[in-house]
Amino acid sequence: MSTSKWTGALFLAAGMALPGPVHAVSARASVTGFGIQLIDLNPTDGIAPALRMDGITVGAYISAFGPAGPDSVQVEEYGSVQREYSFGSAFSSAAPDTFLSEILLVGRGFYNSAHSNQFVLEFELTPDTAAIFSAGLAISTDGEYGYASYADAFMGAYIDGTGNVGGSIDTDNLSGDESRSDTVRFEVRAGSQALKGGFLNVGTYVYANALPVPEPVTWTMLAAGLGVVGAAFRRQGRTPCFAHYQTPYLIDGIFHSSAD
């Protein structure tokens, strides 16, 4: 078979498997009404209820990859950041009692992510004091088969002698529509000695990517197209050699290849 015929057969194999048009996918996560209520369990001990916090970091962040390459923006304090792209948009904000992240993605081959949070490395609760942590969590995604969208809202901490407390809600179906909300509330109590803990973390995280996973019918069309090439090889008694297909996937918002 001539070179032009081989080229035509290869284009047939690829062209038959081209995915359809890209549709918008989006994700949104919020934490509202975050607060800490202190209760004096022994008003006669002369100790005012207090919660000391050390190693506090607060911020809102956006990270994306588009036609011009990677882009990121952040504010390391209470505030907000926003980006408008040719392939979508992103917004993230952090306030003392509210955290919000939302993204929209409409371009194939790109990704978009945002998160906001307040993190406390360690804290200490005065003796005979109860601390009640509470917040409203909500997530929503608008997805499509082959295009991932994810949302997570969380509030939790680690308490010495107790372990992890708190809760979160996140996406169950990366390629579907989803909307959920919940109220998270937990209480910690200090006895006659101060109670120590750490890793208090409250916030949101969302991402979306449009690196499509072929639908079943697309796999069938791809096989049919490659079958044309294979049949032509067999007629010439030659063994076809196709390049290894590397499927991209996400780990912590970073793209990797299946060959890594």
Residue pairs with C-beta under 8 A, 6 or more apart in sequence:
1 9
1 232
1 235
1 236
5 232
6 229
6 232
9 228
9 229
9 232
10 229
12 225
12 228
12 229
13 222
13 225
13 226
13 228
13 229
14 225
15 225
16 221
16 222
16 224
16 225
17 214
17 218
17 219
17 221
17 222
17 225
19 108
19 146
19 212
19 214
19 215
19 218
22 106
22 107
22 108
22 147
22 210
22 212
23 106
23 144
23 147
24 88
24 104
24 105
24 106
24 142
25 104
25 105
25 106
25 141
25 142
25 143
25 144
25 147
25 148
25 149
25 208
25 210
26 102
26 103
26 104
26 105
26 141
26 142
26 149
26 208
27 102
27 103
27 139
27 140
27 141
27 142
27 149
27 150
27 151
27 171
27 206
27 207
27 208
28 100
28 101
28 102
28 103
28 138
28 139
28 140
28 141
28 151
28 206
29 100
29 101
29 102
29 137
29 138
29 139
29 151
29 152
29 153
29 204
29 205
29 206
30 98
30 99
30 100
30 101
30 136
30 137
30 138
30 139
30 153
30 204
31 98
31 99
31 100
31 135
31 136
31 137
31 153
31 154
31 155
31 202
31 203
31 204
32 97
32 98
32 135
32 136
32 138
33 97
33 98
33 134
33 135
33 136
34 96
34 97
34 98
34 99
34 134
34 135
34 155
34 202
35 97
35 133
35 134
35 135
36 51
36 131
36 132
36 133
37 131
37 132
37 134
38 49
38 50
38 51
38 129
38 130
38 131
39 49
39 129
39 130
39 131
39 132
40 47
40 48
40 49
40 128
40 129
41 128
41 129
41 130
41 189
42 127
42 128
45 127
45 128
47 126
47 127
47 128
47 129
48 126
49 126
49 129
50 125
50 126
50 129
51 123
51 124
51 125
51 126
51 129
51 131
52 123
52 124
53 120
53 122
53 123
53 200
54 120
54 121
54 122
54 123
55 119
55 120
55 121
55 122
56 118
56 119
56 120
56 121
57 76
57 118
57 119
57 121
58 76
58 77
58 78
58 94
58 117
58 118
58 119
59 74
59 75
59 76
59 77
59 94
59 116
59 117
60 74
60 75
60 79
60 80
60 81
60 92
60 93
60 94
60 101
60 114
60 115
60 116
61 72
61 73
61 74
61 75
61 81
61 92
61 114
61 115
61 116
62 71
62 72
62 73
62 74
62 81
62 82
62 83
62 90
62 91
62 92
62 113
62 114
63 70
63 71
63 72
63 113
63 114
63 253
64 70
64 71
64 72
64 83
64 85
64 88
64 90
64 110
64 111
64 112
64 113
65 71
65 110
65 111
65 255
66 85
66 86
66 87
66 107
66 110
67 86
67 87
67 107
67 110
71 83
71 85
73 81
73 83
74 81
75 81
75 94
77 94
78 94
78 95
78 96
79 93
79 94
80 91
80 92
80 93
80 94
81 90
81 91
81 92
81 93
81 114
82 89
82 90
82 91
82 92
83 89
83 90
83 91
85 107
85 112
86 107
87 105
87 106
87 107
87 110
87 112
87 210
88 103
88 104
88 105
88 106
88 107
88 110
88 112
88 208
89 103
89 104
89 112
90 102
90 103
90 104
90 112
90 113
90 114
91 100
91 101
91 102
91 103
91 114
92 100
92 101
92 102
92 114
92 115
92 116
92 204
93 99
93 100
93 101
93 116
94 116
94 117
94 118
94 203
99 116
99 117
99 118
99 153
99 202
99 203
99 204
100 116
100 204
101 114
101 115
101 116
101 151
101 204
101 205
101 206
102 114
102 206
103 112
103 113
103 114
103 206
103 207
103 208
104 112
104 208
105 111
105 112
105 147
105 149
105 208
105 209
105 210
106 210
107 210
108 210
108 211
108 212
109 210
109 211
110 209
110 210
111 207
111 208
111 209
111 210
111 211
111 250
111 253
111 255
112 207
112 208
112 209
113 205
113 206
113 207
113 208
113 253
114 204
114 205
114 206
114 207
115 203
115 204
115 205
115 206
116 203
116 204
117 201
117 202
117 203
117 204
117 205
118 200
118 201
118 202
118 203
119 199
119 200
119 201
119 203
120 157
120 198
120 199
120 200
120 201
121 198
121 199
122 196
122 197
122 198
122 199
123 157
123 196
123 197
123 198
123 200
124 194
124 195
124 196
124 197
125 131
125 188
125 190
125 194
125 195
125 196
125 197
126 190
126 194
127 190
127 191
127 192
127 193
127 194
128 190
128 191
128 192
129 189
129 190
129 195
130 187
130 188
130 189
130 190
131 187
131 188
131 189
132 185
132 186
132 187
133 155
133 157
133 166
133 184
133 185
133 186
133 187
133 188
134 183
134 184
134 185
135 155
135 183
135 184
135 202
136 181
136 182
136 183
136 184
137 153
137 154
137 155
137 167
137 168
137 169
137 181
137 182
137 183
137 184
138 153
138 169
138 179
138 180
138 181
138 182
139 151
139 152
139 153
139 169
139 170
139 171
139 178
139 179
139 180
139 181
140 151
140 178
140 179
140 180
141 149
141 150
141 151
141 171
141 173
141 176
141 177
141 178
141 179
142 149
142 177
143 149
143 173
143 174
143 175
143 176
143 177
143 178
144 175
145 175
145 213
145 215
146 175
146 212
146 213
146 214
146 215
147 175
147 208
147 209
147 210
147 211
147 212
148 174
148 175
148 207
148 208
148 209
148 250
149 171
149 174
149 175
149 206
149 207
149 208
150 170
150 171
150 174
150 205
150 206
150 207
150 208
151 170
151 171
151 178
151 204
151 205
151 206
152 168
152 169
152 170
152 171
152 204
152 205
152 206
153 168
153 169
153 170
153 203
153 204
154 166
154 167
154 168
154 169
154 170
154 201
154 202
154 203
154 204
154 205
155 166
155 167
155 168
155 184
155 201
155 202
156 164
156 165
156 166
156 167
156 168
156 199
156 200
156 201
156 202
157 164
157 165
157 166
157 186
157 188
157 197
157 198
157 199
157 200
157 201
158 164
158 165
158 197
158 198
158 199
159 165
159 188
159 195
159 197
160 195
160 196
160 197
162 188
165 186
165 188
166 184
166 186
167 182
167 184
167 186
168 184
169 180
169 181
169 182
171 178
172 178
175 213
188 195
188 197
189 195
207 250
207 253
209 250
209 255
211 248
211 255
213 247
214 222
226 242
229 240
230 240
233 239
233 240
244 259
246 257
246 258
246 259
247 257
247 258
248 255
248 256
248 257
248 258
249 255
249 256
249 258
250 256
